[in-house]
Amino acid sequence: MHGRFIIIEGIDGTGKSTLARAVGEALEARGRRVLLTREPSNLPTGKLILERLASGEYATTPHEWMGMFVTDRRLSIDTIVKPALNAGTDVVQDRSMYSTLVYQGAMGVPEQEILKRHEGWHPKPDLLVILDIAPRFGLARTRKRSLGLGQRWVRQAGQKYMFRDGDAPQSTEKLKFLQEIRRRYGTIKGDFVFKLPVRRKKGKDWVDKTTAELRDEILKQLDARFSPREVNGPQKSA
């Protein structure tokens, strides 16, 4: 039995990593073998990307970023993901080629060029979950997680949103960038795509869904798309 390739995508602050772990644990509880992966990977190529991202010392062009991500991705897919899928293991992955498609695409790399770099070797996901949240709330969640602080938004002349005690100009710039990223995620189509809002209406307000709520919505999608044997794993004989 072939494993399922489940990818979780979304802008910063959607809770991809936490949700990937929750989905993996739920599938294991159903008797599935599960491998959690992420991008950048834990391979030397992925660690190089993380070092470059953290450093800020190097001027890196969008095409150079794409090249580094594609190199790391190809190595991860060929040596980790595909062998696991062929062995019947479900792979739940945090970020993928779709991050390159939207992020480097927003930086100016043509979409067709990015897709061409992945032709012939990148497996089609069985389920691509795109977590959706308004960027201003995603940024607030990211700041709260990194600083452990509550967030309040204030308006100031010339800026759409800013943090009272944060990096106001950078946050405003990133807000605009993430609005474009969100728009690009919204253009991804396919029968394997599941767009999942991270927030829900509660009375007159909008509140964050819990990880358990989001996990259960993903499990329902798997239930609807696969047979009971594929969803729950092989059944033990009496």
N, C-alpha and C positions, 0 to 999 in steps of 0.2 A: 504494500500500500504506500503510495506516494504521500509525503508530507505536504501540508499547506503552508504557503508563503503569505504571511500576514504583516503588512506594513502599517505603521502608525506615523502620520505626518501632521504638520500644523505649524503655525507661527510660534515664536517664543512665548512661553507662559501658558501653553495649553495643557501641560502636564503629561507629555508624551511618555517620558521614561517611567513615571509612576504607573501609568495606565498599562504600559507594555508588560511590566512585572505582574500586575494584577491579572491581566488576561492570560499570561503564561501560567500562573499559579492555578487559575480556574480550569484551564485545559488539562493540566497535570492531574487535577482532582477528578477529571473525567476519564482518566486512564490514558491520555495522550502523552507521547514523548515530546518534549518542548525544548527548543534552544532559543535563548534570548540573544539578539545581536543588536548592534547600534552602528551608526556612522557619525563621525569617523570611527573606524574600528580600533580594536586593541592591538592590531598589528603594527610593526614599525612605521609603515606608511601612514597609518591613522594617528599615531603618536606625534609624527612630524607635523601633521596638520594642526593638532591641538597646540603644539609648541609655537607654531607660526601665529595662530589665532591669539594666543596669550601674550606673545612678545610685543607685537606692534612695532618692532624695529625694522621690519622689511616692507618695502613698497611692493605689493603683490597685485598684478592685474587680474581682471575677471577671468581671462583665459588661463592664466597660471593657476588660479584657484580651481577652475574646472579640471585642469590637467591633474592636479594633486588628488582631487576627490575621485576622479575616474580611475586613476591608478590604484588608489586604496580600495575602491569599490570592486574593481575587477579581481584583485587578489582575494578579497573577502568572499565574493560570490563563488569563485572557482575553488577555493580551498576550504571554505567553511559552510556556506549556505547550500550550494548544490549537493555536496556529499550528504548533508543532514537531510535535505528533502528526499534524496534518492533512497535514504535508509528508512524513510517513513516518519521522520521527525518533523513536527510543526516548527517553523521558524517565525518568531515574532520579533520584528525589527523596528527599532526607533530610528527614523529617517532613512532616506534612500535616494535613488536617482531623481525622484520628484523634488527633493530639496534643491538639487543642482538645477533642475528645470526652472524652478521659480526664483531662487535666489540669484544664481548667475545670470538667469534670463533677465531679471530686473536690473542687473548690473550692465547689461548690454550685449551679452552673448546670444546670438540668434537661437531660437528654440529648435529649429531644424538641425543646427549644428550639434546641439546637445543630444538630441535624439539619435543622430547619426553615430555619435561616439558610443552609444549603448546597443546598437543593432547587433543581433546575432548571438549575444552572450548574456544579456540581462534577463532573468526570468520574469514573466508576467506575474504579478501578485494574484493570489486567489482572492484576497480582500485588501483593498487600500482604504484605510480609515483616515479621513482628513478631518481633524479636529478644528472646529471653527469658533473663534471668539473675536470680539471687537479688539483691535490692537491696543486701545487705551487700557482695557482691562487686563490684557495679556502682559503689558508692561508693568502694571501695578502688581500683578501676581509675581512677576520675576523679581521686582525690587523687594517685595515683602519677603520672598524666599531668601534672597541674598543678604538682606540687611536685618531681617527679623523685625521689621517695623510696619506699623499700620500705614496705609496710604490715604492721602486726601488730595483731591485735584483742585487747583485754583486757576482762574483765568487771568492772563496778563496781556497787555497790549502787544500785538505782534506775534503772540504764541498761542497756538490752539489749545494745547494741554501742557502742563509742566508739573513736576513734583515740587512741593513746598520745600523739602530739604534734600532734593536730589540734583542730578545733572540736567538742569533745565534745557539748555540749548541742545545737548546731545539727545536728550529724551525726545524733544520735539522733532529733531531730525530723524531719529529712529522711528518715531510714530508714523511719519509720512512714508518711510521706507516699508514698514510693516503693513501699512494700508495697501501698498502696491503688491506686496507679497500675498496678502489675503485675497486680493482681486485675482491674482494669477492662480492661486490654488482653486479658486472658484471656477476656472475655465477647464480644469481637468475633468474629462468625461470618460465613461466606460462602464460596462456592466459589472466590473469588479470594484467600482468606487462607491464608498459609503461616507457621505458627508454628515458629520456628527456635531451638532452644537454643544458647546461646553457649558452654556448657561441655559436656564429655563425660567419661565414666567411663574412667579409666585405672588398671587394677588396683583397689586399694581407694580410690583418690583421684579427685577431680574436677579436671580441668585445663581451661584455656581452649583452645578451638579456634583454629586460626590463621585469619587473614583468608582465605588461599587455600582452606582447608577450607570456610568459610562461603560464600565466593564460588561454589565448585563445587556446593554443595548448592542454591544459588539457580539456577545454570545448569541443573541437572538438572530443577528444577521448570519452567523455561521450555521445556526440551526435551520434557517430558511434556505440556505444555499447548498447544504450538504446532507447526505443521507445520515440516519442515526448512527450507522457504523462508522462513517467518516467523522462525524461530530464527536462521538464518544470514545472512539478507539475500538479495537477488536474486543469482542466479548469472550470471556473465558468459558470454555466448555464445561459442562457439568461432570 
